[in-house]
Amino acid sequence: MSTVFKQMFSWRMLVLLVMGMSSGLPLALTGGTLKAWMTDAGVDLGTIGLFSLVGLPYTIKFLWAPFTDRFSIRGFGRRRTWILGSQMGLIASTAFLASLDPVAQTSAVAAAALAIAFFSATQDIVLDAYRREILEDAELGFGTSVFINGYLVAMRVSSFAALAMADYLPWKYIYLIVGSTIVVGAVTALLAPEPKVAREPKSLAEAVVGPLKDFFGRRGVLTVLAFILLYKVGDILASEMMIPFLKGGLKDAAGVGFTWTEIAVVVKAIGIWAMPVGTLVGGALIFRMGINRSLWVFGVLQAVSTFGFAVLAQAGPVRSVLIAVIVFENLTAGMGTSAYSAFMARLTNREFTATQYALLSSLMGVPRVIFASGTGVLAEKIGWYAFFAFCAVAAVPGMLLLWKVAPWSAKDQEGRASPAQA
């Protein structure tokens, strides 16, 4: 127990908490905060909607991930070079954005926002790799949960702080204030040790081809990829239709009928803070159970929490049931994300950590883009109870794949040898 306690409260966890905050902070700068500024400035809704495209770098970040595995400043360290470089880019592009007028300089604002997203995505690539390389396998679950919590807290607090200051300060000062907090991450990157890697790619070609050859040359790799696609698919499908279900936004599926105030208080103010708790609880449980068994337990809990929406569909607009369902769903989602992210980190080869994790995390987003596109039509066809029951059952294929990729009885092993070759 003393060893576990030391691992949970080590300097590595403190570093990962700050790094997670650095990762979550820029997202608001190009998301809700930017749209609030543009709305306040009087930019038309069509233009504001188009600004969602500035998030593109987050979905294609694997394209330049090999550069972060291959190149570094001599004597500075591979990860420290890119962490500091991306953070300096974030500070500069945020300062540039703060100097612009969203109405008169819309194109320049778009370019600055795109630059922030690019540097933010690059930082995510390197921080994901840093997290994998600095942690022992036994620490991956809790370390991942600490990182995710830092991310979530920074994203939400920065969004809240920006909106709270908007009535008292010009937006350019708000951006300068929020952007300046990135310096904390830069100082942490300077003080934190550089992870030790036995071997680095010797050429850019090796950094591009090596990760693919290494990963796709493993036995059972297609099963692993199928698992990554399917493990959280039920949870994702349900979350896409949650707000229309709670309020009522489909012509043939009227919804439960909660008010916007009830939805805001329960979903945004109460439920959303259950997810960080879930990630921490999940990380602590992974210490005790290991990644494999945690994937089983948390997967079952995710399916049960998804079926909770079907129960709510039968119960109707009962506030106590809503609170119970939303809190439980966020808790289990946080727990499942901890195990899922730790599993993906364990799959990576430390030689190509950045590129392989970027590829896997990009693959993780496919269900939200493709599978979730038909959820509204399905809900209209079969009704809310059947829809959420279907979402719960959709977890079964991913759970069945656990027999191959993470057997209950198998001891957690080093990344390249365990799930991919199970």
N, C-alpha and C positions, 0 to 999 in steps of 0.2 A: 504493500500500500504506500509506503514511503517513497518508493521509486516512482510509482504512478503520480503521486502528489508533486514530486520534483519535476517530472516531465510536464505536468499540466501548468505549473507556475514557473517555468524556466524563462530565461531571457529570450529564447526563440519565440515563445508565444507572445511576448510583449512586442517584439519586432514585427511579427505577423499581424498583430492587431493594428499597429500603425500603418503597415503596408496595405492592409485591407482598406483602411480609411482613405489612403492615397488613391486606391483603385476605385472606390465608390464615389469620391468627391466630384470628378469631372463629368460624370454622367448627367447630373442635374444642370450643369452649365450649358449643355447643348440640348437638353430635354425640356422639362416643364418650366424651369426658370427662364430659359430663353424665350419660350412661347409666351410666358407672362409678360416679359419685357416688351416683346413685339406687340402683344395685345394692348398694353398700356400706351405704346407709342402710336397706335392706330394703324398698324399694318393689316391689310385685308386677310380674311380667313383662308383664302386659297393659297396665298403665299406662305402663311404660317403652316398650313398642312404639308406643303412641299418640303418644309424644313425637317420633316421626319427622315428624309433621305440622307441627312448628314450622319445618321447612325450606321451607314453602310460599312465603314471600316471595321466595325465590331464583328460583322459577319464574314469578312474576307481576310481577316488578320493572318490567317495561316499562309497567305501568299508571300509575306515578307518575314515570317517567323524564322526561316533558315538564316537570315542575316544576323539575327540575334544570337544564334548558336555558333556562328562562324567568326564574326568580327568583334574585336574589343580593342580598347586602348592599352598598349603594352604596359604591364605593371599595375594596371588599374583594376583588372578583373572583368571577366565577361559579363556577369550580371550587373555589377555596379556601374559599368560603362553605360549600359542601356537604360537602367533605372534612372540614373541621374540625367542622361540625355533626354529621355522622354519627359521627365519632370521639368527640366529647363524649357523644353518646347512647350509644355503646358502653360507654364508661367508666362512665357513670351506671347503665345497666341491668345491667352486670356486677357492680358494687358492690351493687346491690339484690338480685341473685340470690344473691350470697355471704352475704347476711344472712338467708336463708330456710332453713326446714327442709323437705327434700323430702317427708317423710312427713306432717307436720302441716299444711304449707302447699303442697300439690301444685298447686292451682289458681294460686297466686301464682307458683310456680316456672315453670309453663307460660306465664304472662303475661310474666314476665321473659325467658324463653328466646325467646319470640316477638318481644319488643322487640329483643333482641340480633340475631335473624335479620333483622328489618326494617332496623335501622341498618346491619347488615353488607351486606345486599343494596343499600341505598342507596349505601353507600360503593363497592361494586363498580361500580354504574352510573357514578359520577363518575370513579373511577380508570380505568375503561376509556376514558372520553371524554378524560381528561387524557393518557393514554398516546398516543392517536391525535393529539391536538392539539399535543403537545410534540415529536413526532418527525417528521423528514422521511420521505418515502416510502421512501427507500433504507435507513432505519434501522428500519423497522417490524418486520422479521423478527427481528433481534437484540434490539431493545428489548422485543418481546413475549416472547422467550425469557427475558430477564433478569427480567421481571416475573413470569412463570410460575414461574421457579426460586425467587424470593423467596416466592411463594405456597406452593409445595410444601414448602420448607424450614421455614417458619414453622408450617404446619399440622402437619407431622410432629414437629418438635422440641417444639412446645407440647404435643402429645398425649403424647409420651414423657416430658417433664418433669413433667406433671401426674400421670401414673401413678407415676413414680419418687418423687415427693414424698408420695404418698398414704399410705405406710406411716409417715411421720414427722410430717405436719402435718394439721390438720383441713382439710376440703375448702373451707371458706369462705376460709381464708388462701391456699389454692392458687389459687382464683379471683381473689382480690385481686392476687396476685403476677402471674399470667398477664395479667390485665386491665390492670394498670398499664403493661405494655410497649407498649400502644397509644399511650402518650404520645410514644414515639419517632416514630411516624408523624405525630402532630399537630405536633411541632416541625419535622419535615421539610416538612410542608405550609405552615407559616408562612415557612420560609426559601426554599422553591422558588419560582421565578417563575410568575406566572399566564400561561397560554397566551394568545396574541393571536388573537382571532377577528374577522374583518372585519365581521360582522353578527350580531346576536343576535335571536331572535324578539321581536316587539314586543308580543305578547299571548299569553295562555295558549292561546287558540284556535289561533293560528298555531303555537305550540309543539306542539300535539297533531296538527293537520291537516297542517302543513307537512312534517314528516318523512315521513308516509305519501304525500302528494302528490308529493314530490320523488322518493322511492324507487320507487313503483309507476308513476310516469310515465316511467321509463327504458325504453329499448328492450331487449328480452331479459331483463326482470326475472324472468319465470317460470322461465327456464332457470337463472338465478342461484340462485333459491330452491330449485329441484330439486337443484342441485349442493350447496348447503349441507346439505340433508337427506341426501344420498347419499354424500358423499365419504368419511366415516368409518364408514359403516353396517356394513361387514364387520368392522372392528376392534371396534365396539361389540357386535355380535352374539356374537362370539367371547369377549369379556371377560365377558359375562353368565354364561356357562357354564363358565368356566375352572376355578373351584374344584370344582364337582361333577365335572368331567372328571378333574381331577388326583386327587381322592380316590375318587370313585365314589358318586354320589348319585341315579342314575336306575335304575329297576328293569330297563329293557330296554337300558341302556347303562352297563355296570358301572364304567367309568372306568379310569384307568391303575393306581391302587392305591398312590400314594405315602402315606407317613405324614404326620400333621399336623405333626410336627417338620420334615420335609423341605419341606413346603409353606411353613411359616412362615419357615424360613431362606432358601429360594430366592426365593419370591415376595415376601415382605415385607421381609426384611433385605438381600437382594442385588439382586433384580430391580427393586424399587421405586425404588432410588437410581439406576438406569440412565436413568430418565425425565428427571430434571433434566439429566443429561449429554446426552441426546438433544436436549432443547430448546436447550441452548447450542450444540451442534454444528450443529443445524438453523439456528439464528439466524445463525451465522457463515457457513454455506454460502449462505444467502439473500443475504448481502452480495455473494457472488461470482456467484450464478446469477440472482438476482432472484426475486420471489414466484412468477411464472408457472411457470418451469422447476422451481422447488423443489416446487411442487404435483405436477408430473408425477413427478419422481424419488422424492419421499417417498411418494407414493401407491402406486407400484410396490413400494417397500420394505415398506410396511404390508401389502400383499396377500401378499407373500412371507413376512413374519413370521407372518401369520395361518395360512398353510398349514403353517408349522412345527409347529403343534399337531396337524395331521393326520399329520405325520411322527412325532411323539411317540406318537400313538395306535398306529402300527404298531410302533414301537420298544419300547413297553412301559415299565415303571418303571426306566428307565436314568437315573441321576442326572445324568450329564454332558450328556445330551441335554436334560433338563429345564432345566439351568442355561443352556445355549446358547439354547434357545427363549425362555425368560423374559427373559433379558437383551436379546436381539435384539428381542423384541416391545416392551419398554419403551423401548429406544433409538429405534426407528422411530416409536412412538406419540408420543414427545416431539418428534421432528423434524416429523412430520405436523401436530401441534398448533401448532407455531410458524408454519408456513406457512399453515395454515388460519385461525388467529386474525389473522395479519397481513393475509390476503386480506379477511377480514370488516371489519377496521379500514379498509382502503383503500376499501371500498365506501361508507363513511359520508361524508356531507356535513358539513364542519366546523361548519356553522351548527346542525345538529341531531345532533351526534355522540352524545350520551348516549342519546337516544331510539332512534335507528336501531341503534346497537350493542346496546342492551338487547333490541330486537326480534329481531335476528339471533342473538344468543347464546341467547335463549329458544327460537328455532326449532331451534338446534343440539341441544337436549336432547330433541326429539321422538322421534328414533329409539330412544333408551334407554327411553322410556316406552311407546311403541306397538309399534315393530318387534320389540323384544327380548322382548315378553311371551310370544311363542309359541316361544321358543328351546328350552325344556325338552321340549316335545311333539315338536318337529322332531328333536331329538337322539335321543329314544326311538324314533322311527319309522325313522330312517335310519342310526343308529349314529354313533359319534364321528368316524371317518375321513371319512365322507361329509358330516357336519355341518360340520367345519372346512374341508373343500374347498369346500363351498357358501359359507361365510363369505368365503373368499378370492375366489371368483368374484363375490360380491356387491359387491366393490369396482369391478367393471368399468363399470356404468352411470355412476357418479360420475366415473371416469376418462375415459369417452367424452365427458362434458359439458365436460371441459377444452378440447376443440377449440373450443368456443364461448366459454366464460367466461374462459379463460386460455391462449390459444394459445401453443405453444412458441416460435414465431418472433416473437411480438409483444413489443415492448419494454414493460416495466412502466411504467404511466402513473399520473397522478393519479386518485384514487379514483372520482369520479363519472363520469369519461369512459372508464375502461378496461373493467373486466369487465362492467359492466352494459350497455354499448353494443357489446360485441364482436360 
